[in-house]
Amino acid sequence: MMNGKTISTQQKSAWIWFAYTGFIFIEPLMAPSWQRWIVALASLAVFIVIFTIYVRAMDCGSRVAHWMIAATFALGVITFPWNSGASTFFVYTAAFLPFSIRSTKLVLSLFLVEALFLLAESHFFYHGLANGFFGIFLLLIIGGSNIFFAEQRRAENKLLAAQEENITLAAVAERERIARDLHDVLGHTLSVIVLKAELAGRLVERDPQRAIAEIGDVERTARTALSEVREAIVGYRARGLAAEIETARRTLDAAGVTLLSDTEHAGATGLTSTEETVLSLALREAVTNIVRHARATTCRLHFVSENGHRRLVVEDNGEHAISHEGNGLRGMRERIESIGGHLSLERESGTRLLIDLPLRSEGAVS
């Protein structure tokens, strides 16, 4: 579907075609008579109406446009016996057809019908076959050119439609990304704030200095959350997996969960920036779920490379009450699968989260 600006431009440029009506005045000027002038002026008046309606309805496939093309052809058939210059109406018909009918074969067939009418009327009404052949020549040249221009216009419209669709899809994808990232960022950080606030509340009478320290952590965490929300909106960039592991350690410690990790140097394992971002967000979501739901006392973290894969394993000894996949896990799975990885969950004694990523060649682009 063309936009309003495109239609307006095409409607204005279409009026340039109106100059071809000058042909109907050649005969009255060369051999003046009141009959010829009446036919010329009457046919011009009728064609002005037809042309105006056609220009307003010239979008491909419009029934009104089809009727106006038929009316132009009929005007040519009726007036050509009285004015040889009326062959211009056959030319107009040929010029209009490609923009209103998509089938090139059908358009060429209609050109042939027009040519036959021109030859027949030239012969029967003594205009001479030369006049008929000249009309056919213009018909084929102008009509044939417009087939090319009509196809070009349709291709441009398809391109514009595809670009608009891509913009829409990109906007949807960006909204989904922001939703996933905000869930991961705020879900994790707010959980930390709640834990520390509860801890400060328990310590306020027993250990005021420790309570003050925890409140200070709450403030710093809240500021961090604000910064991370801004990052999520413009496009999240992880600080690195090693930094995320340290954050996870502090979060779990506040919840009374011990982190056992052999992954301190995971940031130096040749991960691309995209892979490290995805793994960082996955770890954040996993830790958030442990803090919220697991009732665990220990969490183990492993990162290994084997059999052509990199594997991140996060396991706890808790008792998960959640049995279905929520938005967080769904977003995590979508991110991992988007870079060719695989996520799986094992729930036996505690929960074991396994993330597999394929090893990339050394020449892979980060």
N, C-alpha and C positions, 0 to 999 in steps of 0.2 A: 504494500500500500504506500503510495507516495505521500510525502508530507505536504503541508499547505504551501510552504515556500516554493517547493519544486513545481507544484501544480501551477502556482501563480506565474512563475517564470516561463513555463511552457505555454501557458495561455497567452501571455503577452507576445512571445516570439511567434506564435502561430498566426498572428495577424499580418505578419510579413507576407504570408502566402496569398493574402487577399489581392496583392498586386496583379495576379494572373487574371483577374476579372477584366482587365483592360482589353483582352482579346475580343470580348463581345462587342466592343465599340469600333473595331476596325472596319467592319462592313458598313455600318451606318455612316461612318465618316468618309469612306471611299465611294459609296453609292448611296447618298442620302435619300431617305424617304420616311414619311411619318410612320409607316408600318414597321420599318426596321428599328426606328428609335423607340417605338412603343414596346416591341418585343425585347429590345436590349435593356430598357429601363425597368420593365416589369420583371424580367428574369433576374436583374441585379437586385431588385427589392426583395424578391423571394429568397435569393441566395444569401442576402445579408441576414435574414432571419435564420435560415438553415445553418449558416456558418457560425453565428453567435451561439446557437444552441449546441452545436457540435463542439465548439471550443470549450464550453463549460462542462461538457460531459465526455471529454476525449480520453478519459482513463480507459485502459485496455479492458475489454469485456463488457463495457456499458451498453445496455440495450438501447438507450437513447442515442448514443453515438452510432450504433448500427442503423437505426432508423434514419438518422440524418445523412448517413452515407448513401442509403437507398434513395432518399429524397433527392440528393445531389445527382445521382445517376438518372433518376426519372426526369429531373429538370433538364439534363443534357439531352435525353431521348426526345423530350417534347419540343425543346427550343432549337435543336440543331437543324431540323428541316427549314426553319425560317431564318437562321443566322449561323453561318458556317463557323463563326468565332465561338459559338456555344460549345464547340469541342473541348473548350477549357474545362467544362463541367465534368467531362469524362476524365480529364487529367486530375482534377480535384478528387474525384472518386478514387483514382489509383493512388493519390498521395495520402488519402485518409486510411485506406484499407490496412496497410501494414501496422499502424498504431492501434488498431482495434481488433485485429484477428491475429492470433499467434501462429497459426499454421501457414507456413510459407507456401506449401502446395496449394492450399485453398486460395490464398491471395493471388498466386500466379494463374490459377484457373479463372478467377474473376477478372483478371487482366485480359485473358483470352476472350471472355464473354464481351467485355467492353470493346475490344478490338473488332470483333465481329459486328457489333451494333454500329460502330463507326463506319466500317466498310459498307455495310448494307445501306445505311442512310445516305452515305456519300454517293452511292450508285443510284439509288432510287430517287433521290431529290436533286440530282444533277450538280452536286457540288464538285464532282470530280474525285477520282480515286486518290489523286495527289494530295488533296486536302485531308482525306481520310488517313493516308499513310503518315502525313505530318503529325496529325493528332495522335496516332498510334506511337510514333517515335517519341513524342513528349511524354505520353502515358508511360511507356516502358522506362525511359530515362529517369523521370521523376519518381515513379512508383518503385522502380528497382532500387534507386538510391535510398528511398525511405524504408525499404525492407532492412537495409543495413543499419540505418539510424535507429529504427524501432528495436532491432535486436540489441543494439548497443545500449539503448535506454533501459531495456528490460534487464540487461546484465548489470547496469549501474544500480538499478532499483534492488536487484537481488543482493548485490554487494552491500548496499546501505542497510537492507533488512538484516543481513548476516552480521554486520557490524553492530547494529542496535541489539540484536540477540546476544552477541558476545558481551556487550557492555552489561546487559541485564544479567547474564549468567555470572559474569565477573563480580557484579554487585552482590548477587546471592551468595556466591562462594566467599566473598569477603565478610558478609554478615555472619555466615556460618563459622568462619575462622575466628572472628571476634567473639562470637558466643562461646565457642570451645575454649578460647584462651582466657576469657573472663571467668569462665567456670573454673578452670584450672588455677588461675592466679588468685582469684578471690576466695575460692573454696579452701585452698591451702592456707592462705595468709589469715583469713578470718578464723580458721580453726586454731592457728597459733595464738591469735589475739585472745580468743576465748579461753584457751588453756592457761595462758599467762595471767589473764585477769582473774581466773578462778584460783590459781596458785597464789597470787598476790592477796586475794581476799582471805585465804586460809592463813597466810603468814602475817597479816597486818598487826595482830596482837602478839603473836609468838615471836616474830622476828621482823620488826619494822624496817630495818635496813635492807634485808633481803626483799621485803615487799616493795620498798621504794625502787630497788633495782629492777624488779620484775615489771613494775609500772613503767619504768624507763624503757624497758624492752618493748612493752606494748606500744608506746609512742613511736619508737623507731620502726617497729613492724608496720604500724599504720601508715607511716610516711613511705615506707618501702612499697606498701600495697598501692598507695596513690600513684607512685612512680610506675609501678608495673602495669596498672590499668592504662596509664597514658601510653606505655610501650605497646600494650596489646592492641590499642586502637590504631596506632600508626604502623604496627607490624612488629610482633614480638621477636626479640633477639636474646637468646639465652646467654647468661654470663659464663656458661661453660658447665660441663658435667661435674668437674671437680668441685666447683663452687656450689652447685646444687646439692652434691653429697654432703658438704659441710652444713648447708642450711637444713637438710634432712636430719642430720645428726642432732642439731640444736632443737629442732621441732620434736623429734622423738624423745629426746632427753627431757623436754618439758612435760611430755605425756607419760614419763616413767617407762619408756621403752628403750632398751639398749640396742644400739646399732653396731653390728659386726660387719666390717667391710674390708675387702681386699682390693678396692677399686679407687684408691686415692689418686692414682696417676692415670685414670681413665681418659683424661683430656688429651693425653699424648699417644693415643692408640691409632692415630691416622683417620679419625672420624672427619667427615666433611662437616661444615658449619650447619647444614640442614639436618644431618643425622644427629649431631650433638644437641641441637635445639629440640628435636623430637624426643630423644632419650631423656633430656632434662625435664621436659614437660611430663613425660610418662612417669619418671621417678617421682615428680612432685605429686601427681595424681595418686600414685600408689601409696606414698607416705600419708597423704590426706586421708585415704580410705582406712589405713591402719590406725591412725589416730582417732578417727570418728567411730569406726565400727568393729575393729578387730579384738579389742580387749587383750592385746598381746603384751608380752614382756620382752621379747627379743625380735629383732629384724636383721636378716642376713642379706648382704648385697654382694653379688659377684659379677664380674665382667670378664669374659673369656673370648678368645678367638680360636676356633677349631673347625675342621672339616669345611672350610670355605665360608664360614659364617662368623659373625660377631654375635655374642649372646649376652644380654643383660638379664640377671635373675634377681628378683626381689621376693623374699619369702619371710613369713612371720609364723609365730606359734600361737596365733590367736584363734578365736572362734567367731567367724564372720556370720552375722545374722542376715546379710543380704545375699539373695540367691539369683537375682536377675541383673542384667547389664544395664546400668544407668547411663546418664548423659556423659559422665566423666570417662567411664571405660569405653563408651562408644566413640567419643571424640579421640581418645588415645588410640583405639584400633584404626580409625580412619587416617590419622596422621602416620602411623607406622606403615599401613598398607600403601599409602601414597608414595612412599620411598622404596617400595618393593620388599618391605619386611613382613613379619608375621607375629601376631600376639596370641598367646594361649594362657589359660588359667587352670591351675590344678588345686582342688580343694579336698584335702584329706585331713592331715593333722596341720591345721593352719591353712594358709593360702600361699601358693607359689605362682608368681607372675613371670612368664618367660617371653622375652622379646628377642627375635632373631632378625638380624640384618645381613644381607649378602655382602661378602667382601668385595671391594671394588679394586680394579687394577690400579697400579701406581699412576698411570696416566689419566685417571678419571679426574674430571673437573670438579672442584669443590663447590 
